[in-house]
Amino acid sequence: MSMVPERCLRCGRTWGGAAAGGACPACGGPLVQMIPQHALGALPELSPGAMLALRVVSMASAGASAYHGYKRNRGSVGWAIGWGVLGAIFPIITPAVALAQGFGKPAKRGR
């Protein structure tokens, strides 16, 4: 049986686990279990080349999405910034939405 480390909420000290009665031996404060990082489903480390490729795709998506937002909303810089930020955060979804809307075509006005 492995013991999960515990941290005191009052003094911040870390203990090996299973302290007496769930109280910090040093100050008597409440203890909480620390969840190991591997239990949180952490992503594997990416190689430097993969990170570079991801950044290039993200920046290209941001640029293309900003262009689409600017053209679709007839020169609105605010919309261009919004689309650009979304393109950087969601580099696959945002350009797909832009293509579905008609890349760079102005939105139709009216009812």
HUHULIN-V927569 format. One record per backbone hydrogen bond with DSSP energy under -0.5 kcal/mol. CO is the residue of the C=O (numbers start at 1). NH is the residue of the N-H. E is the energy in kcal/mol with one decimal. If there is no record, write none. Layout:
co=CO nh=NH e=E
co=CO nh=NH e=E
This chain:
co=2 nh=4 e=-0.5
co=5 nh=34 e=-3.1
co=6 nh=15 e=-3.3
co=7 nh=32 e=-2.2
co=8 nh=12 e=-1.0
co=13 nh=8 e=-2.6
co=15 nh=6 e=-2.3
co=19 nh=22 e=-1.6
co=20 nh=23 e=-1.5
co=22 nh=31 e=-1.8
co=24 nh=28 e=-1.9
co=29 nh=24 e=-3.0
co=30 nh=9 e=-2.7
co=32 nh=7 e=-2.7
co=33 nh=35 e=-0.5
co=36 nh=39 e=-1.1
co=36 nh=40 e=-0.5
co=37 nh=40 e=-1.4
co=37 nh=42 e=-0.8
co=38 nh=41 e=-0.9
co=47 nh=51 e=-2.4
co=48 nh=52 e=-2.2
co=49 nh=53 e=-2.3
co=50 nh=54 e=-2.3
co=51 nh=55 e=-2.2
co=52 nh=56 e=-2.5
co=53 nh=57 e=-2.5
co=54 nh=58 e=-2.2
co=55 nh=59 e=-2.5
co=56 nh=60 e=-2.5
co=57 nh=61 e=-2.4
co=58 nh=62 e=-2.2
co=59 nh=63 e=-2.4
co=60 nh=64 e=-2.5
co=61 nh=65 e=-2.6
co=62 nh=66 e=-2.4
co=63 nh=67 e=-2.2
co=64 nh=68 e=-2.3
co=65 nh=69 e=-2.7
co=66 nh=70 e=-2.4
co=67 nh=71 e=-2.6
co=68 nh=72 e=-3.0
co=69 nh=73 e=-1.4
co=70 nh=75 e=-3.0
co=70 nh=76 e=-0.7
co=71 nh=74 e=-1.4
co=72 nh=107 e=-2.4
co=75 nh=77 e=-0.7
co=76 nh=80 e=-1.7
co=77 nh=81 e=-2.6
co=78 nh=82 e=-2.4
co=79 nh=83 e=-2.9
co=80 nh=84 e=-2.4
co=81 nh=85 e=-2.6
co=82 nh=86 e=-2.3
co=83 nh=87 e=-2.4
co=84 nh=88 e=-1.8
co=85 nh=89 e=-2.1
co=86 nh=90 e=-3.0
co=90 nh=94 e=-1.9
co=92 nh=96 e=-1.2
co=93 nh=97 e=-2.3
co=94 nh=98 e=-2.4
co=95 nh=99 e=-2.5
co=96 nh=100 e=-2.1
co=97 nh=101 e=-1.9
co=98 nh=102 e=-0.7
co=99 nh=102 e=-0.7
co=102 nh=105 e=-2.7
